[in-house]
Amino acid sequence: MEQAVSSFLGQSGQLEKVRFKNGTEIKRRAGFVMSEMVPNIQLVENLGCEKEQSGTLKTDDFGRTSIKDLYIAGDASYVNPSQLIFAAADGSRTAAAVNMDLTKEDF
């Protein structure tokens, strides 16, 4: 359905109906809610970081970008689904790559 939702109706914490702004109601016992979030990548775009056709920043499997020593993790590096668990895993993998790259540097 392409209508905007005006409210969710139910009792005791249980969904019963979805009401749309045009007044239409449909019976439902469950549903999915998804927000559309767009990461702010203006800074790295201004630095000249390469992008994929999808609009995300181009990285290798460990979050390394086309700019040396610039790493990206989370929603800026892939297209939906935006989920905390994916971002946390991506951040952990990227942090491991940063650590590995730093330990290989000459001091």
Rosetta silent file (secondary structure, phi, psi, omega in degrees, C-alpha in Angstrom):
SEQUENCE: MEQAVSSFLGQSGQLEKVRFKNGTEIKRRAGFVMSEMVPNIQLVENLGCEKEQSGTLKTDDFGRTSIKDLYIAGDASYVNPSQLIFAAADGSRTAAAVNMDLTKEDF
SCORE:     score description
SCORE:     0.000 S_00000001
   1 L     0.000  138.367 -175.592    0.000    0.000    0.000 S_00000001
   2 L  -103.580   21.562 -179.418    1.357    3.425   -0.921 S_00000001
   3 L   -95.927  152.608  175.984   -0.550    5.489    1.657 S_00000001
   4 L   -78.505  138.465  179.508    0.951    7.311    4.636 S_00000001
   5 E   -79.544  135.604  175.155    0.120    5.765    8.020 S_00000001
   6 E  -101.895  -33.217  179.370   -1.717    7.987   10.484 S_00000001
   7 E  -164.468  160.775  173.111   -1.942    5.571   13.432 S_00000001
   8 E  -110.488  132.403 -176.062   -1.650    2.030   14.732 S_00000001
   9 E  -115.760  142.205  177.627   -4.683    0.733   16.630 S_00000001
  10 E   174.726 -175.962  179.749   -4.870   -2.026   19.194 S_00000001
  11 E  -137.015  150.234  176.056   -5.239   -2.985   22.835 S_00000001
  12 L    53.893   35.639  177.739   -2.916   -4.304   25.540 S_00000001
  13 L    77.059   10.254 -179.226    0.115   -3.710   23.355 S_00000001
  14 E  -108.962  127.776  178.166   -1.245   -5.857   20.510 S_00000001
  15 E   -69.971  134.846  176.796   -1.631   -4.445   17.008 S_00000001
  16 E  -121.745  -39.054 -177.955   -5.119   -4.863   15.540 S_00000001
  17 E  -145.364  157.168  171.250   -5.396   -2.305   12.738 S_00000001
  18 E  -117.775  126.622  178.536   -3.401    0.191   10.743 S_00000001
  19 E  -106.085  132.655 -179.934   -5.150    3.472    9.889 S_00000001
  20 E  -100.799  161.556 -177.279   -3.969    5.494    6.901 S_00000001
  21 L   -62.063  -24.047  178.022   -4.234    9.243    6.390 S_00000001
  22 L   -83.238    2.992  178.050   -6.922    8.751    3.738 S_00000001
  23 L    95.552  -14.543  178.846   -9.103    7.044    6.401 S_00000001
  24 L   -64.910  141.048  174.892   -8.632    3.488    5.158 S_00000001
  25 E  -125.919  142.564  174.229   -8.056    0.854    7.856 S_00000001
  26 E  -130.037  142.797  178.186   -6.684   -2.656    7.456 S_00000001
  27 E   -77.392  133.217  178.042   -6.598   -5.441   10.029 S_00000001
  28 L  -149.713  144.246  175.147   -3.085   -6.532   10.948 S_00000001
  29 L  -105.030  -13.939 -179.034   -1.537   -8.505   13.800 S_00000001
  30 L  -156.467  165.721  177.957    2.059   -7.640   12.918 S_00000001
  31 L  -170.240  172.388  177.721    4.076   -5.390   10.673 S_00000001
  32 L  -116.323  137.217  176.037    7.475   -3.997    9.859 S_00000001
  33 L  -120.082  128.928 -178.457    8.508   -0.409   10.441 S_00000001
  34 L  -136.158  127.549  176.388   11.584    0.913    8.676 S_00000001
  35 L   -93.977  153.111  178.555   12.985    4.381    8.754 S_00000001
  36 L  -101.939  111.213  179.454   14.979    5.793    5.897 S_00000001
  37 L  -115.856  137.305  178.883   18.314    7.085    7.106 S_00000001
  38 L  -120.156  117.710 -179.480   20.971    8.544    4.870 S_00000001
  39 L   -64.106  144.585  176.597   24.481    8.811    6.309 S_00000001
  40 L   -85.547  105.398 -177.217   26.160   12.215    6.113 S_00000001
  41 L  -114.879   19.734 -175.927   29.276   11.536    4.043 S_00000001
  42 H   -58.612  -41.912 -178.839   29.933   15.086    2.865 S_00000001
  43 H   -58.982  -50.504 -178.109   33.299   15.349    4.654 S_00000001
  44 H   -71.262  -28.503  173.150   34.762   12.238    3.030 S_00000001
  45 H   -64.199  -42.677  178.722   33.268   13.207   -0.330 S_00000001
  46 H   -64.613  -27.267  177.164   35.061   16.554   -0.037 S_00000001
  47 L   -76.355  -13.490  178.247   38.287   14.664    0.678 S_00000001
  48 L    96.345   19.703  179.982   37.853   12.868   -2.663 S_00000001
  49 L   -66.119  134.902  179.975   36.922    9.414   -1.421 S_00000001
  50 L   -68.334  147.318  179.311   35.733    7.133   -4.234 S_00000001
  51 E  -119.834  154.962  173.471   32.069    6.098   -4.239 S_00000001
  52 L   -81.521  167.673  176.466   30.213    3.056   -5.528 S_00000001
  53 L   -61.064  -28.331 -179.232   27.387    3.384   -8.085 S_00000001
  54 L   -72.507  -12.193 -178.754   24.967    2.861   -5.184 S_00000001
  55 L    98.880   -9.878  176.725   26.229    6.080   -3.576 S_00000001
  56 L   -78.272  164.215  178.506   28.007    4.386   -0.700 S_00000001
  57 E   -76.623  139.685 -178.194   31.689    4.941   -0.101 S_00000001
  58 L   -78.556  123.401  178.186   33.979    2.486   -1.837 S_00000001
  59 L  -136.825  163.658  169.158   35.872    0.297    0.639 S_00000001
  60 L   -84.807 -172.557 -177.153   37.637   -3.023    0.734 S_00000001
  61 L   -66.820  -10.454 -177.383   36.366   -5.808    3.017 S_00000001
  62 L  -115.379   16.282  174.825   38.068   -4.163    6.000 S_00000001
  63 L    85.109    4.522  178.095   36.761   -0.602    5.609 S_00000001
  64 E   -73.387  132.940  178.887   39.816    0.856    3.865 S_00000001
  65 L   -96.173 -175.467  178.279   38.846    3.654    1.474 S_00000001
  66 L   -74.184   -7.471  177.692   40.618    5.001   -1.597 S_00000001
  67 L  -103.994  124.553 -177.809   42.360    7.510    0.707 S_00000001
  68 L   -55.011  134.215  177.814   45.312    6.116    2.657 S_00000001
  69 L    66.615   17.923  173.329   44.601    5.739    6.390 S_00000001
  70 L  -113.545  120.555 -176.390   40.913    6.647    6.028 S_00000001
  71 E  -117.058  148.141  179.193   38.553    3.882    7.114 S_00000001
  72 L  -130.209  138.412  175.880   34.761    3.715    6.948 S_00000001
  73 L  -138.591  156.002  175.079   32.410    1.422    8.873 S_00000001
  74 H    87.681 -151.252 -171.451   28.666    1.075    9.231 S_00000001
  75 H   -60.969  -24.824 -179.570   25.891    2.568    7.137 S_00000001
  76 H   -72.606  -14.902 -174.622   28.194    4.762    5.045 S_00000001
  77 H  -106.692   -1.095  177.015   29.884    1.688    3.603 S_00000001
  78 L  -154.680  163.122  179.155   26.909   -0.385    2.457 S_00000001
  79 L   -92.597  150.118 -178.742   23.310   -0.128    1.318 S_00000001
  80 L   -17.840  160.385    2.909   20.429   -1.271    3.563 S_00000001
  81 L   -80.406  139.546  176.208   19.435   -2.973    5.664 S_00000001
  82 L   -85.008  105.530  179.038   20.586   -0.533    8.326 S_00000001
  83 L  -134.467  141.935 -178.274   20.795   -2.601   11.468 S_00000001
  84 H   -55.589  -41.857 -176.977   22.769   -2.031   14.616 S_00000001
  85 H   -64.097  -37.384  177.435   24.169   -5.558   14.605 S_00000001
  86 H   -67.729  -43.435  179.786   25.552   -5.108   11.067 S_00000001
  87 H   -63.840  -40.261  179.440   27.110   -1.742   11.946 S_00000001
  88 H   -65.117  -43.595  178.738   28.680   -3.189   15.111 S_00000001
  89 H   -64.298  -42.720  178.969   30.161   -6.132   13.220 S_00000001
  90 H   -62.842  -42.573  178.206   31.440   -3.831   10.480 S_00000001
  91 H   -62.686  -40.252  178.774   32.978   -1.510   13.079 S_00000001
  92 H   -64.679  -44.804  179.246   34.707   -4.421   14.798 S_00000001
  93 H   -64.064  -42.317  179.414   36.154   -5.720   11.514 S_00000001
  94 H   -66.793  -40.147  177.582   37.313   -2.224   10.519 S_00000001
  95 H   -61.592  -39.056  177.298   38.878   -1.639   13.950 S_00000001
  96 H   -63.501  -38.956  178.364   40.836   -4.879   13.560 S_00000001
  97 H   -66.533  -41.494  177.386   42.107   -3.660   10.166 S_00000001
  98 H   -60.090  -46.679  179.272   43.160   -0.301   11.641 S_00000001
  99 H   -60.426  -45.377  179.998   45.030   -2.123   14.407 S_00000001
 100 H   -62.560  -44.634 -179.449   46.686   -4.476   11.923 S_00000001
 101 H   -65.068  -39.062  179.193   47.710   -1.609    9.625 S_00000001
 102 H   -67.115  -37.279 -179.248   49.127    0.422   12.524 S_00000001
 103 H   -72.327  -18.016  177.451   51.201   -2.488   13.824 S_00000001
 104 H   -85.559  -15.041 -177.568   52.763   -2.906   10.369 S_00000001
 105 L   -73.251  149.867  172.818   53.914    0.743   10.233 S_00000001
 106 L   -84.091  135.184  179.063   57.479    1.762   10.986 S_00000001
 107 L  -105.705    0.000    0.000   57.766    4.107   13.950 S_00000001
